[in-house]
Amino acid sequence: MNIEKVDQFIIPFINSRKIPGMAVAIVQGDIIQFCEYGFLDKKNNEKVNDLTLFEIGSMSKAFTAL
């Protein structure tokens, strides 16, 4: 699993869309890799981590359809 390639795609994506923070999970067979980007709270310089909770909003429709 090449995290540098993931970073090359994700970092410009979040910068161009001004996304404050994002977490990505990559699953390859039995291997799971988590990547965190950006901030949970920019004012307090608190970065996204593996315990950060995100609101999924209308994304739940996709899970329901699946």
PDB file of N, CA, C and O in Angstrom, chain B, residues numbered from 101:
ATOM      1  N   MET B 101       0.845  -1.161   0.000  1.00  0.00           N
ATOM      2  CA  MET B 101       0.000   0.000   0.000  1.00  0.00           C
ATOM      3  C   MET B 101       0.903   1.240   0.000  1.00  0.00           C
ATOM      4  O   MET B 101       1.751   1.395   0.878  1.00  0.00           O
ATOM      5  N   ASN B 102       0.717   2.107  -0.975  1.00  0.00           N
ATOM      6  CA  ASN B 102       1.571   3.277  -1.136  1.00  0.00           C
ATOM      7  C   ASN B 102       0.840   4.534  -0.646  1.00  0.00           C
ATOM      8  O   ASN B 102       0.064   5.139  -1.384  1.00  0.00           O
ATOM      9  N   ILE B 103       1.098   4.912   0.600  1.00  0.00           N
ATOM     10  CA  ILE B 103       0.434   6.067   1.204  1.00  0.00           C
ATOM     11  C   ILE B 103       0.822   7.360   0.504  1.00  0.00           C
ATOM     12  O   ILE B 103       0.019   8.291   0.443  1.00  0.00           O
ATOM     13  N   GLU B 104       2.042   7.434  -0.025  1.00  0.00           N
ATOM     14  CA  GLU B 104       2.464   8.650  -0.729  1.00  0.00           C
ATOM     15  C   GLU B 104       1.557   8.921  -1.934  1.00  0.00           C
ATOM     16  O   GLU B 104       1.236  10.076  -2.214  1.00  0.00           O
ATOM     17  N   LYS B 105       1.143   7.877  -2.645  1.00  0.00           N
ATOM     18  CA  LYS B 105       0.241   8.056  -3.789  1.00  0.00           C
ATOM     19  C   LYS B 105      -1.127   8.536  -3.328  1.00  0.00           C
ATOM     20  O   LYS B 105      -1.762   9.355  -3.992  1.00  0.00           O
ATOM     21  N   VAL B 106      -1.574   8.028  -2.199  1.00  0.00           N
ATOM     22  CA  VAL B 106      -2.853   8.482  -1.641  1.00  0.00           C
ATOM     23  C   VAL B 106      -2.739   9.955  -1.281  1.00  0.00           C
ATOM     24  O   VAL B 106      -3.627  10.744  -1.606  1.00  0.00           O
ATOM     25  N   ASP B 107      -1.652  10.333  -0.613  1.00  0.00           N
ATOM     26  CA  ASP B 107      -1.426  11.739  -0.252  1.00  0.00           C
ATOM     27  C   ASP B 107      -1.410  12.644  -1.475  1.00  0.00           C
ATOM     28  O   ASP B 107      -1.948  13.751  -1.434  1.00  0.00           O
ATOM     29  N   GLN B 108      -0.796  12.184  -2.564  1.00  0.00           N
ATOM     30  CA  GLN B 108      -0.716  12.995  -3.789  1.00  0.00           C
ATOM     31  C   GLN B 108      -2.092  13.275  -4.373  1.00  0.00           C
ATOM     32  O   GLN B 108      -2.278  14.281  -5.057  1.00  0.00           O
ATOM     33  N   PHE B 109      -3.054  12.403  -4.115  1.00  0.00           N
ATOM     34  CA  PHE B 109      -4.417  12.612  -4.595  1.00  0.00           C
ATOM     35  C   PHE B 109      -5.249  13.411  -3.591  1.00  0.00           C
ATOM     36  O   PHE B 109      -5.944  14.355  -3.966  1.00  0.00           O
ATOM     37  N   ILE B 110      -5.173  13.027  -2.316  1.00  0.00           N
ATOM     38  CA  ILE B 110      -6.036  13.605  -1.285  1.00  0.00           C
ATOM     39  C   ILE B 110      -5.672  15.045  -0.945  1.00  0.00           C
ATOM     40  O   ILE B 110      -6.561  15.891  -0.853  1.00  0.00           O
ATOM     41  N   ILE B 111      -4.407  15.342  -0.759  1.00  0.00           N
ATOM     42  CA  ILE B 111      -3.999  16.685  -0.308  1.00  0.00           C
ATOM     43  C   ILE B 111      -4.435  17.780  -1.289  1.00  0.00           C
ATOM     44  O   ILE B 111      -5.003  18.778  -0.845  1.00  0.00           O
ATOM     45  N   PRO B 112      -4.198  17.645  -2.596  1.00  0.00           N
ATOM     46  CA  PRO B 112      -4.715  18.672  -3.507  1.00  0.00           C
ATOM     47  C   PRO B 112      -6.252  18.744  -3.510  1.00  0.00           C
ATOM     48  O   PRO B 112      -6.823  19.819  -3.686  1.00  0.00           O
ATOM     49  N   PHE B 113      -6.914  17.598  -3.314  1.00  0.00           N
ATOM     50  CA  PHE B 113      -8.379  17.554  -3.274  1.00  0.00           C
ATOM     51  C   PHE B 113      -8.912  18.374  -2.104  1.00  0.00           C
ATOM     52  O   PHE B 113      -9.802  19.204  -2.289  1.00  0.00           O
ATOM     53  N   ILE B 114      -8.382  18.153  -0.906  1.00  0.00           N
ATOM     54  CA  ILE B 114      -8.894  18.899   0.246  1.00  0.00           C
ATOM     55  C   ILE B 114      -8.512  20.380   0.179  1.00  0.00           C
ATOM     56  O   ILE B 114      -9.263  21.238   0.643  1.00  0.00           O
ATOM     57  N   ASN B 115      -7.349  20.678  -0.397  1.00  0.00           N
ATOM     58  CA  ASN B 115      -6.947  22.078  -0.540  1.00  0.00           C
ATOM     59  C   ASN B 115      -7.815  22.824  -1.537  1.00  0.00           C
ATOM     60  O   ASN B 115      -8.215  23.959  -1.279  1.00  0.00           O
ATOM     61  N   SER B 116      -8.113  22.204  -2.673  1.00  0.00           N
ATOM     62  CA  SER B 116      -8.903  22.881  -3.711  1.00  0.00           C
ATOM     63  C   SER B 116     -10.353  23.091  -3.288  1.00  0.00           C
ATOM     64  O   SER B 116     -11.010  24.019  -3.760  1.00  0.00           O
ATOM     65  N   ARG B 117     -10.850  22.240  -2.408  1.00  0.00           N
ATOM     66  CA  ARG B 117     -12.242  22.342  -1.961  1.00  0.00           C
ATOM     67  C   ARG B 117     -12.367  22.954  -0.570  1.00  0.00           C
ATOM     68  O   ARG B 117     -13.460  23.039  -0.010  1.00  0.00           O
ATOM     69  N   LYS B 118     -11.221  23.381  -0.018  1.00  0.00           N
ATOM     70  CA  LYS B 118     -11.167  24.023   1.302  1.00  0.00           C
ATOM     71  C   LYS B 118     -11.838  23.164   2.382  1.00  0.00           C
ATOM     72  O   LYS B 118     -12.579  23.665   3.227  1.00  0.00           O
ATOM     73  N   ILE B 119     -11.558  21.865   2.329  1.00  0.00           N
ATOM     74  CA  ILE B 119     -12.071  20.936   3.329  1.00  0.00           C
ATOM     75  C   ILE B 119     -11.174  21.042   4.565  1.00  0.00           C
ATOM     76  O   ILE B 119      -9.964  20.843   4.461  1.00  0.00           O
ATOM     77  N   PRO B 120     -11.750  21.353   5.739  1.00  0.00           N
ATOM     78  CA  PRO B 120     -10.906  21.555   6.921  1.00  0.00           C
ATOM     79  C   PRO B 120     -10.245  20.284   7.434  1.00  0.00           C
ATOM     80  O   PRO B 120      -9.125  20.336   7.944  1.00  0.00           O
ATOM     81  N   GLY B 121     -10.914  19.148   7.308  1.00  0.00           N
ATOM     82  CA  GLY B 121     -10.341  17.899   7.797  1.00  0.00           C
ATOM     83  C   GLY B 121     -11.016  16.693   7.175  1.00  0.00           C
ATOM     84  O   GLY B 121     -12.191  16.742   6.811  1.00  0.00           O
ATOM     85  N   MET B 122     -10.262  15.612   7.058  1.00  0.00           N
ATOM     86  CA  MET B 122     -10.780  14.405   6.419  1.00  0.00           C
ATOM     87  C   MET B 122     -10.020  13.195   6.949  1.00  0.00           C
ATOM     88  O   MET B 122      -8.836  13.277   7.277  1.00  0.00           O
ATOM     89  N   ALA B 123     -10.729  12.070   7.024  1.00  0.00           N
ATOM     90  CA  ALA B 123     -10.097  10.802   7.355  1.00  0.00           C
ATOM     91  C   ALA B 123     -10.431   9.820   6.241  1.00  0.00           C
ATOM     92  O   ALA B 123     -11.544   9.817   5.716  1.00  0.00           O
ATOM     93  N   VAL B 124      -9.468   8.994   5.888  1.00  0.00           N
ATOM     94  CA  VAL B 124      -9.635   8.027   4.800  1.00  0.00           C
ATOM     95  C   VAL B 124      -9.200   6.655   5.315  1.00  0.00           C
ATOM     96  O   VAL B 124      -8.173   6.528   5.983  1.00  0.00           O
ATOM     97  N   ALA B 125      -9.991   5.636   4.998  1.00  0.00           N
ATOM     98  CA  ALA B 125      -9.615   4.259   5.319  1.00  0.00           C
ATOM     99  C   ALA B 125      -9.428   3.516   4.007  1.00  0.00           C
ATOM    100  O   ALA B 125     -10.283   3.572   3.123  1.00  0.00           O
ATOM    101  N   ILE B 126      -8.320   2.829   3.887  1.00  0.00           N
ATOM    102  CA  ILE B 126      -8.012   2.053   2.686  1.00  0.00           C
ATOM    103  C   ILE B 126      -7.950   0.585   3.098  1.00  0.00           C
ATOM    104  O   ILE B 126      -7.209   0.212   4.007  1.00  0.00           O
ATOM    105  N   VAL B 127      -8.735  -0.235   2.419  1.00  0.00           N
ATOM    106  CA  VAL B 127      -8.794  -1.653   2.748  1.00  0.00           C
ATOM    107  C   VAL B 127      -8.272  -2.448   1.562  1.00  0.00           C
ATOM    108  O   VAL B 127      -8.783  -2.325   0.448  1.00  0.00           O
ATOM    109  N   GLN B 128      -7.255  -3.262   1.803  1.00  0.00           N
ATOM    110  CA  GLN B 128      -6.689  -4.159   0.801  1.00  0.00           C
ATOM    111  C   GLN B 128      -6.616  -5.540   1.429  1.00  0.00           C
ATOM    112  O   GLN B 128      -5.697  -5.836   2.193  1.00  0.00           O
ATOM    113  N   GLY B 129      -7.583  -6.380   1.106  1.00  0.00           N
ATOM    114  CA  GLY B 129      -7.610  -7.702   1.720  1.00  0.00           C
ATOM    115  C   GLY B 129      -7.796  -7.584   3.220  1.00  0.00           C
ATOM    116  O   GLY B 129      -8.788  -7.020   3.681  1.00  0.00           O
ATOM    117  N   ASP B 130      -6.850  -8.111   3.986  1.00  0.00           N
ATOM    118  CA  ASP B 130      -6.908  -8.058   5.447  1.00  0.00           C
ATOM    119  C   ASP B 130      -6.199  -6.841   6.029  1.00  0.00           C
ATOM    120  O   ASP B 130      -6.179  -6.660   7.246  1.00  0.00           O
ATOM    121  N   ILE B 131      -5.621  -6.013   5.177  1.00  0.00           N
ATOM    122  CA  ILE B 131      -4.853  -4.848   5.633  1.00  0.00           C
ATOM    123  C   ILE B 131      -5.737  -3.605   5.576  1.00  0.00           C
ATOM    124  O   ILE B 131      -6.343  -3.311   4.546  1.00  0.00           O
ATOM    125  N   ILE B 132      -5.803  -2.879   6.693  1.00  0.00           N
ATOM    126  CA  ILE B 132      -6.552  -1.626   6.761  1.00  0.00           C
ATOM    127  C   ILE B 132      -5.585  -0.524   7.156  1.00  0.00           C
ATOM    128  O   ILE B 132      -4.875  -0.635   8.155  1.00  0.00           O
ATOM    129  N   GLN B 133      -5.564   0.544   6.359  1.00  0.00           N
ATOM    130  CA  GLN B 133      -4.690   1.693   6.630  1.00  0.00           C
ATOM    131  C   GLN B 133      -5.564   2.932   6.788  1.00  0.00           C
ATOM    132  O   GLN B 133      -6.416   3.204   5.943  1.00  0.00           O
ATOM    133  N   PHE B 134      -5.355   3.686   7.873  1.00  0.00           N
ATOM    134  CA  PHE B 134      -6.084   4.918   8.109  1.00  0.00           C
ATOM    135  C   PHE B 134      -5.168   6.109   7.849  1.00  0.00           C
ATOM    136  O   PHE B 134      -3.998   6.102   8.232  1.00  0.00           O
ATOM    137  N   CYS B 135      -5.711   7.123   7.198  1.00  0.00           N
ATOM    138  CA  CYS B 135      -4.967   8.362   6.943  1.00  0.00           C
ATOM    139  C   CYS B 135      -5.832   9.524   7.414  1.00  0.00           C
ATOM    140  O   CYS B 135      -7.018   9.587   7.092  1.00  0.00           O
ATOM    141  N   GLU B 136      -5.250  10.430   8.166  1.00  0.00           N
ATOM    142  CA  GLU B 136      -5.965  11.607   8.647  1.00  0.00           C
ATOM    143  C   GLU B 136      -5.335  12.857   8.058  1.00  0.00           C
ATOM    144  O   GLU B 136      -4.113  12.962   7.949  1.00  0.00           O
ATOM    145  N   TYR B 137      -6.191  13.806   7.679  1.00  0.00           N
ATOM    146  CA  TYR B 137      -5.723  15.041   7.062  1.00  0.00           C
ATOM    147  C   TYR B 137      -6.438  16.229   7.687  1.00  0.00           C
ATOM    148  O   TYR B 137      -7.625  16.145   8.004  1.00  0.00           O
ATOM    149  N   GLY B 138      -5.730  17.324   7.865  1.00  0.00           N
ATOM    150  CA  GLY B 138      -6.341  18.574   8.269  1.00  0.00           C
ATOM    151  C   GLY B 138      -6.686  18.668   9.745  1.00  0.00           C
ATOM    152  O   GLY B 138      -6.114  17.982  10.592  1.00  0.00           O
ATOM    153  N   PHE B 139      -7.660  19.559  10.024  1.00  0.00           N
ATOM    154  CA  PHE B 139      -7.957  19.937  11.396  1.00  0.00           C
ATOM    155  C   PHE B 139      -9.398  19.649  11.790  1.00  0.00           C
ATOM    156  O   PHE B 139     -10.330  19.803  11.000  1.00  0.00           O
ATOM    157  N   LEU B 140      -9.544  19.231  13.026  1.00  0.00           N
ATOM    158  CA  LEU B 140     -10.846  19.117  13.666  1.00  0.00           C
ATOM    159  C   LEU B 140     -11.260  20.507  14.156  1.00  0.00           C
ATOM    160  O   LEU B 140     -12.429  20.884  14.068  1.00  0.00           O
ATOM    161  N   ASP B 141     -10.291  21.256  14.668  1.00  0.00           N
ATOM    162  CA  ASP B 141     -10.519  22.605  15.189  1.00  0.00           C
ATOM    163  C   ASP B 141      -9.282  23.447  14.878  1.00  0.00           C
ATOM    164  O   ASP B 141      -8.255  23.323  15.545  1.00  0.00           O
ATOM    165  N   LYS B 142      -9.386  24.302  13.863  1.00  0.00           N
ATOM    166  CA  LYS B 142      -8.237  25.117  13.457  1.00  0.00           C
ATOM    167  C   LYS B 142      -7.852  26.137  14.528  1.00  0.00           C
ATOM    168  O   LYS B 142      -6.669  26.413  14.726  1.00  0.00           O
ATOM    169  N   LYS B 143      -8.854  26.699  15.222  1.00  0.00           N
ATOM    170  CA  LYS B 143      -8.575  27.715  16.243  1.00  0.00           C
ATOM    171  C   LYS B 143      -7.665  27.173  17.334  1.00  0.00           C
ATOM    172  O   LYS B 143      -6.770  27.875  17.807  1.00  0.00           O
ATOM    173  N   ASN B 144      -7.891  25.932  17.732  1.00  0.00           N
ATOM    174  CA  ASN B 144      -7.100  25.317  18.796  1.00  0.00           C
ATOM    175  C   ASN B 144      -6.018  24.394  18.261  1.00  0.00           C
ATOM    176  O   ASN B 144      -5.393  23.656  19.023  1.00  0.00           O
ATOM    177  N   ASN B 145      -5.793  24.433  16.944  1.00  0.00           N
ATOM    178  CA  ASN B 145      -4.758  23.636  16.284  1.00  0.00           C
ATOM    179  C   ASN B 145      -4.910  22.137  16.586  1.00  0.00           C
ATOM    180  O   ASN B 145      -3.925  21.416  16.743  1.00  0.00           O
ATOM    181  N   GLU B 146      -6.187  21.685  16.664  1.00  0.00           N
ATOM    182  CA  GLU B 146      -6.480  20.283  16.956  1.00  0.00           C
ATOM    183  C   GLU B 146      -6.674  19.524  15.643  1.00  0.00           C
ATOM    184  O   GLU B 146      -7.610  19.794  14.890  1.00  0.00           O
ATOM    185  N   LYS B 147      -5.786  18.580  15.383  1.00  0.00           N
ATOM    186  CA  LYS B 147      -5.801  17.846  14.121  1.00  0.00           C
ATOM    187  C   LYS B 147      -6.770  16.672  14.155  1.00  0.00           C
ATOM    188  O   LYS B 147      -7.085  16.139  15.219  1.00  0.00           O
ATOM    189  N   VAL B 148      -7.235  16.282  12.981  1.00  0.00           N
ATOM    190  CA  VAL B 148      -8.054  15.084  12.834  1.00  0.00           C
ATOM    191  C   VAL B 148      -7.218  13.887  13.277  1.00  0.00           C
ATOM    192  O   VAL B 148      -6.033  13.799  12.956  1.00  0.00           O
ATOM    193  N   ASN B 149      -7.840  12.965  14.016  1.00  0.00           N
ATOM    194  CA  ASN B 149      -7.128  11.759  14.447  1.00  0.00           C
ATOM    195  C   ASN B 149      -8.057  10.555  14.323  1.00  0.00           C
ATOM    196  O   ASN B 149      -9.176  10.678  13.823  1.00  0.00           O
ATOM    197  N   ASP B 150      -7.602   9.415  14.769  1.00  0.00           N
ATOM    198  CA  ASP B 150      -8.384   8.193  14.604  1.00  0.00           C
ATOM    199  C   ASP B 150      -9.623   8.131  15.492  1.00  0.00           C
ATOM    200  O   ASP B 150     -10.424   7.206  15.356  1.00  0.00           O
ATOM    201  N   LEU B 151      -9.798   9.084  16.390  1.00  0.00           N
ATOM    202  CA  LEU B 151     -10.989   9.136  17.236  1.00  0.00           C
ATOM    203  C   LEU B 151     -11.970  10.235  16.822  1.00  0.00           C
ATOM    204  O   LEU B 151     -13.018  10.391  17.450  1.00  0.00           O
ATOM    205  N   THR B 152     -11.646  10.997  15.777  1.00  0.00           N
ATOM    206  CA  THR B 152     -12.489  12.095  15.326  1.00  0.00           C
ATOM    207  C   THR B 152     -13.813  11.561  14.784  1.00  0.00           C
ATOM    208  O   THR B 152     -13.836  10.622  13.987  1.00  0.00           O
ATOM    209  N   LEU B 153     -14.916  12.172  15.227  1.00  0.00           N
ATOM    210  CA  LEU B 153     -16.239  11.824  14.722  1.00  0.00           C
ATOM    211  C   LEU B 153     -16.642  12.828  13.652  1.00  0.00           C
ATOM    212  O   LEU B 153     -16.452  14.032  13.822  1.00  0.00           O
ATOM    213  N   PHE B 154     -17.195  12.335  12.553  1.00  0.00           N
ATOM    214  CA  PHE B 154     -17.646  13.184  11.461  1.00  0.00           C
ATOM    215  C   PHE B 154     -19.150  13.011  11.275  1.00  0.00           C
ATOM    216  O   PHE B 154     -19.673  11.905  11.409  1.00  0.00           O
ATOM    217  N   GLU B 155     -19.846  14.108  10.965  1.00  0.00           N
ATOM    218  CA  GLU B 155     -21.245  14.012  10.580  1.00  0.00           C
ATOM    219  C   GLU B 155     -21.284  13.583   9.123  1.00  0.00           C
ATOM    220  O   GLU B 155     -20.550  14.122   8.296  1.00  0.00           O
ATOM    221  N   ILE B 156     -22.132  12.621   8.807  1.00  0.00           N
ATOM    222  CA  ILE B 156     -22.144  12.145   7.428  1.00  0.00           C
ATOM    223  C   ILE B 156     -23.262  12.764   6.600  1.00  0.00           C
ATOM    224  O   ILE B 156     -23.270  12.618   5.378  1.00  0.00           O
ATOM    225  N   GLY B 157     -24.207  13.452   7.241  1.00  0.00           N
ATOM    226  CA  GLY B 157     -25.255  14.144   6.505  1.00  0.00           C
ATOM    227  C   GLY B 157     -25.969  13.259   5.511  1.00  0.00           C
ATOM    228  O   GLY B 157     -26.385  12.154   5.858  1.00  0.00           O
ATOM    229  N   SER B 158     -26.122  13.720   4.286  1.00  0.00           N
ATOM    230  CA  SER B 158     -26.858  12.935   3.299  1.00  0.00           C
ATOM    231  C   SER B 158     -26.109  11.737   2.770  1.00  0.00           C
ATOM    232  O   SER B 158     -26.630  11.013   1.921  1.00  0.00           O
ATOM    233  N   MET B 159     -24.902  11.507   3.248  1.00  0.00           N
ATOM    234  CA  MET B 159     -24.175  10.309   2.830  1.00  0.00           C
ATOM    235  C   MET B 159     -24.885   9.038   3.291  1.00  0.00           C
ATOM    236  O   MET B 159     -24.661   7.969   2.724  1.00  0.00           O
ATOM    237  N   SER B 160     -25.735   9.140   4.310  1.00  0.00           N
ATOM    238  CA  SER B 160     -26.434   7.957   4.803  1.00  0.00           C
ATOM    239  C   SER B 160     -27.348   7.356   3.739  1.00  0.00           C
ATOM    240  O   SER B 160     -27.653   6.164   3.785  1.00  0.00           O
ATOM    241  N   LYS B 161     -27.786   8.176   2.781  1.00  0.00           N
ATOM    242  CA  LYS B 161     -28.610   7.654   1.680  1.00  0.00           C
ATOM    243  C   LYS B 161     -27.858   6.615   0.867  1.00  0.00           C
ATOM    244  O   LYS B 161     -28.439   5.619   0.436  1.00  0.00           O
ATOM    245  N   ALA B 162     -26.583   6.842   0.658  1.00  0.00           N
ATOM    246  CA  ALA B 162     -25.774   5.886  -0.109  1.00  0.00           C
ATOM    247  C   ALA B 162     -25.634   4.562   0.648  1.00  0.00           C
ATOM    248  O   ALA B 162     -25.675   3.487   0.049  1.00  0.00           O
ATOM    249  N   PHE B 163     -25.466   4.655   1.979  1.00  0.00           N
ATOM    250  CA  PHE B 163     -25.356   3.429   2.773  1.00  0.00           C
ATOM    251  C   PHE B 163     -26.674   2.664   2.774  1.00  0.00           C
ATOM    252  O   PHE B 163     -26.689   1.436   2.703  1.00  0.00           O
ATOM    253  N   THR B 164     -27.783   3.403   2.855  1.00  0.00           N
ATOM    254  CA  THR B 164     -29.097   2.762   2.834  1.00  0.00           C
ATOM    255  C   THR B 164     -29.330   2.074   1.493  1.00  0.00           C
ATOM    256  O   THR B 164     -29.846   0.957   1.450  1.00  0.00           O
ATOM    257  N   ALA B 165     -28.955   2.730   0.405  1.00  0.00           N
ATOM    258  CA  ALA B 165     -29.131   2.148  -0.925  1.00  0.00           C
ATOM    259  C   ALA B 165     -28.283   0.908  -1.116  1.00  0.00           C
ATOM    260  O   ALA B 165     -28.700  -0.048  -1.770  1.00  0.00           O
ATOM    261  N   LEU B 166     -27.100   0.928  -0.546  1.00  0.00           N
ATOM    262  CA  LEU B 166     -26.209  -0.218  -0.680  1.00  0.00           C
ATOM    263  C   LEU B 166     -26.772  -1.435   0.012  1.00  0.00           C
ATOM    264  O   LEU B 166     -26.148  -2.496   0.000  1.00  0.00           O
TER     265      LEU B 166
END
